[in-house]
């Protein structure tokens, strides 16, 4: 029984993440080297990226004229900048081993950021729960729920994620890296750096636009209105700057290709909707239904979860944009935009967008793999349930080609995360208010 208690304490006490994180990072560095040296590289998009970079470096500035082996260039301009640099570093893309080494460094750096973001996500509450990671304060009234150690192995166990980074060299790897740089910067309230990082991520792949509503609501609650608008303007400026080589030549062509929302997806590559017949998958009605579901879920989270720090309704929130509250109220709201709330809001927005996505391809797992453990924990699932959902999801994303069963599991696991995090955070700020009241009454008694 004593050993069991020690094992539970080791797995649930957030203090242990201090040594567990560097241990896992060191193990991952060794594993990455082993994979690169022993597992054959798989060509999918790398050659196309290199062909696109070559055309850009040879002077082509009309975005509609840049093409690769897989078709026209359909990514924003920072993708071109990144892979043009890689083109130069890897002898025109021929030095695959060096490219894999660079992506392994990117993987380790991003994983380090993800772990740091998990450790920053701390929630004050009055209920101590060892299963969900808790530590008591000096007064005994307040508790902190912090990402427990048992989540961290899930960050390094994904076979598909290693494949995406080390064997496929997808641009999603850079996009997800920028996403977690943004989250980390926002958690430390360095909003300028976070906004630039987020915009660079969007400039790499527009998939990060899924987090746009969450980023907006965080900035508008955490900052005075003028500063929030400045952050939005800064993000727009970043998009203009990275697109400057192309805008003077064919601005409309650049925007239509870099941010193409009307693209038709091929049924044979879908990972998430294989259980739907091809005719339905390709229909306009199905696309509109997914868009409606996306907007509905974002609106639900916006009204019932993302605005909870301000205590406002949607109408009150919109009214405050025209008539901002007094500075003391704004400051109180800003302080309630905690690192945990920021991470939960951004990752839940990504999960909603991916759940309702028109089609997911295998590289999209880069946005899911490091999101799932955190959202399942915020859903307050039992650790066994968290591991079960994670394992089912990992299995489904490793089935190639996708099947009816695997795609149902993909959608089901995302649905569990979205519904779970919505339900699991229903009392979050209520618990915090009670905790603060208890702490205040205790302090008055001590004084």
Phi, psi and omega in degrees: 000323180295319178294323178298316179297320179295321179295318178296317179296320180295322183279338188248338183281116183300342179303326185287347177292343180296322178262334180292320182300307179296328177297313180294322178296318179295318178296321180294322178300318178293318180296320179299316178298318179297316181298315182298321184279332188249334184259129182298139175293144181244119179279124175229294184242350186302313181297321178296318177301317181293322177296319177296316179297320180298317179296320178296314181293337177273005171109358180288127182235357174273111187300328183288348181263352181274124184221164175222186182296338180263003178125192182294158176289122183233024178243155179294175194292331182289335170302315180295319180297316181296310185282341170291321176295318178295327177301316180290321184288332187249026177056053179073024179087003183280332180274079184295323181300316178295320178300317178295322177297318179298317180290331175292322176295320176298318179299311182295317180297318179293319178299320178299317178295317180301314179298320178295321178295318177300316182291331178285337185282096186232133183240131175278136180207171178259353185251121180274128184220107183294334180293333185250011174086101181219152175215135186273149178274180180296326186278339181084000180262321183264142174235156175242126171263120185229149182310119185280162182300331185292346175284330192293323175300331179293340179284345186239000188263359186281119175293317182296321181294318176300320179296317181299316182282311194264334186246344181244333174060043183286155177289343176300333180298318178289321181298315181291330174298315177296325179300315182282335170298316179298314180299314181298317179294317178298319179300328178266008175062031172262078194289330179294312179298317180298319181291321177296316180297316180297317180294323176295324176297316175298324179288350175266315176205131189286001175304330181290350173300338177301331180273357184305311179301322180293315178300317180298314182290329176294312181297320183289337176265329184275339186235154168301154187305317183296318179292324178295318177294324176297321178296318178296319179295322178298317179297321177294320178299320179301317179298321179292316183298314183290338181266359185305323179299337187251332186299318181296334183277311183202080184297316181295320178296321179297310183297320182292329180272317184290328181231066183269107183268349184259014183297138179267125183266150180272133183298327186293340182260356185290136177263331189261334186243032179295333181282356173263141181292158187298323181297316177294316181303320183274354186284150177293326179298320178295318178298317179293324178296318178295318178297318178297317178297319179299309181297321180295316180293318177299317179297319179297311179295321179301314185283325190252347183231308188289334180267000184301326178301326180273345181068022184254154168279173177300318179297316179295322179297315179294323178296324180292339177290328179275324180230087184301147178292164177301153182309318180299321179291318178299320179294320179297317177297317182300319181292338180274353173278083187277164174305322179294316180296319179300312183292319179297317182295312182293315182289327177292325176296319177296318181295320178298312181298321180287325176299321184261014183293145179301320176197137175251134173255170189299328182291344179291347177296342176301328180274345185261320191303316182269355178271321188303309182303320182293314182293324177293324176293317178294336175286353178064036174284154175294147181308322179296319179294322178299313180295325181292315179295317179300315182295319179297316179296316179298318177301312185298321181283350177259002175277121179224128352289165182297152179237174176303315181294314183295321181290327175295322178292320177303310181292319180298318180293320176295322178296319177300319180294315183293309180295320182296314182290329176295315181286321185291339181258014186295330183250013190300308183280337173295314177301321182295318180297317178297320181296317180295320178297316179298318180296319180295317180295322179295320181294323177296321179295319179295316181296000000 
